[in-house]
C-alpha cells in the first residue's frame, strides 16, 4: 500500500503540470472530493528495520591502570597578607548572669579626705582635772660683740662676748657656738655692720657646712649684711657665724640670735 506521503507527492506533481485555470478548477474539485471522502483506512504495519552498518574503529582502547600511592605532603606555603578589618557585627544578645566571684583583696588606702564641718560643742565633763603636762623647752639667746673685728686675713669665726639672753644655756660663751641640747626646729638670725670702707661677708654655719650667706657692701661706707634661717637640729649640732677673708665688722652693731620653735 502506498503511504500518504507518496499520494501527496504525486498530487503536487500533477498539479504543477496543469495551467492556472485548471489548477483552480482542480482545487474546487479537490475540495468537493474532501467533503465526500470516506473514512480513513487502517494504518499499515511498520516495515522491518534496516540492518546496522559496521562500526568504525577509532583506535585501540587503553586499559586503565591501577591507582598510585598517595604522594607526600607538600611544603607549607607563605602566609598571605592580612585582610582588611571587616565591618562590626550586630550586637549580640545578653548572656546569662554568671556566678558571683570570690571577694578580692582590699585595695590600697585612698587619699586623705577633706576636713569635715566642725561639730557642736559637747557637754562639759564632770571628771576631775588631770595633772599639768610638761612645759615645752624654753631655749632662746641674743649676743653681740663689744669690740670691732677685722679685717680678718682668712676665714674666721665671729666671737660674741656680750650676752643679752641665754635661756636654756644652749649658747656656749667660750666657743660662741649654739650647741643643741633638745632635738627640734630652730630659727636663727644674724646681723653684721661692716667697718667703714670694708665689706662684711660671711655665713651661718651648721657644724662645718655653709647654710646661709650674708653680705654688707663697702660702697655704702658701712655695709649691712643680715639673714635668717630655720634649721632642724639634733642633739650636739653646732650653729655659728663665720667671716670670709678681708671682711671686717664693728662692735655692738653686730648680733647673733636664735630660739626653738618646737621640739621633735
Buried (B, 14 or more C-beta within 10 A) or exposed (E): EEEEEEEEEEEEEEEEEEEEEEEEEBEEEEEEEEEEEEEEEEEEEEEEEEEEEEEEEEEEEEEEEEEEEEEEEEEEEEEEEEEEEEEEEEEEEEEEEEEEEEEEEEEEEEEEEEEEEEEEEEEEEEEEEEEEEEEEBEBBBBBBBEEBBBBBEEEBBBBBEBEEEBBBEBBEBEEBBBBBBBBBEBBBBBBBBBBEEBBBBBBBBBEEEEBBEBBBBBEEEBBBBBBBBEBEBEEEBBBBBBBBEBBBBBBEBBBBBBBBEEEE
